Amino acid sequence: MQHHRACHCCGLIHRVPELSDEERAVCTRCGSTLMTANQSQKGASRTAAAAVAAFVLFWPAVLLPILEIEQLGQHSEQSILTGTFGLIRHGSFFVGGIVLLFSIIFPLTKIVLLIELSLLEILHRKHKAFTLRAMEHLGRWSMMDVMLLAFLVMLVKLGNLVEFQFGPAVIAFTLCVVMSMIASLSFDPHSIWDESHE
């Protein structure tokens, strides 16, 4: 069986035959590796494992306390989710909505779509293109990693003003960001069209 594969570097279309264990297909124009044996299955497995790990870690990341603050004798602890709804409850609808959308809803949806494309395959073949496009668009707007950086910058600036301790969600949040990035980087869009992956 032969597959058509576009070179990720120069875009040249190749007809790639079935490869044995040690073989790899190379672009005739630029020399880039097009694919190796079982690349689709291995890539899908890596993506699925990282995406499932990110999904499992997402819930403690947003539900458990991420920060415990002591200021002027007052102790408080906030999770990402309660902090977001706290912003909305106190009238900061725009900021709360932005955080909710870009740091909770979009990342979760992206992770679920990655799991669908690499593991579940519940949707019919004709919906794969739409699912892939949705996942790519959401990936551009999901900002858990940006929120993590903003969170760390905030802690540095507050260091002299308040006493704080990291909550248990910090580890889950950091690992969730890392797993989500690994899932995105290891995802091969070609794999969802391969018959061997269906």
Secondary structure, DSSP 8 states (H G I E B T S, - for coil): --EEEE-TTT--EEEE----TT-EEE-TTT--EEEETTHHHHHHHHHHHHHHHHHHHHHHHHHS--EEEEETTEEEEE-HHHHHHHHHHTT-HHHHHHHHIIIIIHHHHHHHHHHIIIII--S-GGGHHHHHHHHHHHHHH--HHHHHHHHHHHHHHHTTT-EEEE-THHHHHHHHHHHHHHHHHH--GGGGG-GGG-
